[in-house]
Amino acid sequence: MLREDPMFRAQVIGLLSEALVTKAEFTQMLDELRAMRLESERQFAQGHARHDAHDQRFDQVDQRFDQVEQHLTAHDQRFDQVDQRLSTHDQLLEDLRAEVAKVAVSVGALGGRMGWKMEDVIRRVIEHFSGLRKLKAKPFTIIDDTGECFQSGATIEFDALVTNGRKFLVEVKSYAKPGDVWAFHRKARFAEKKLNETFDKVLIAPAASQAALDLANELGITCYTFSVEG
């Protein structure tokens, strides 16, 4: 009927054209869809590129932090090395001062030749052995008015009175024997009674007998010695 009846064919074509799109319209739709797909791909590619750029920036920041941390670690190591060297240097100086003080006490005259007074030598020795610092030392004497310790009016001498809040009465002997320990103990007890004070009693001797050390320990006297004999 479509081939034989032109009027019928024209009516059918008219009806179909109202319900279906033309080839041109279909082609236009395909072009629009293709353009939309390309735009989506372009935007996705841009977003991916921005994401990669952000990742690169974060990687760069991480690398900078790592570099800073490495520099800080290196500086800490250098400071530790400097501290160790300074500590070693300070310890060597302390050991040297202690050795010089020992020699000065032993020889006696050496302290004067170095410009040290005996109380300076005593202060250095006590600082070394006690671990205290900023001590002050001076010669110390009291008068035995009544003859309680020795004869009446006698001057009782101590090699030094050392203070830093605590007070040390100090006696120095080149070689300490039990008799020296007894004599120092007697003088120190007299000083404590007369002055109504308590002192740390220290006997410094480059060398001492074992009997002197035992007696000093029994009487509460601290004995700094560098050589024990017998």
Secondary structure, DSSP 8 states (H G I E B T S, - for coil): -TTT-HHHHHHHHHHHHHHS--HHHHHHHHHHHHHHHHHHHHHHHHHHHHHHHHHHHHHHHHHHHHHHHHHHHHHHHHHHHHHHHHHHHHHHHHHHHHHHHHHHHHHSHHHHHTT--HHHHHHHHHHHHH---S-EEEEEEEEESSSSSSSTTEEEEEEEEEESSSEEEEEE-SEE-HHHHHHHHHHHHHHHHHHT---EEEEEESEEEHHHHHHHHHHT-EEEES-EE-
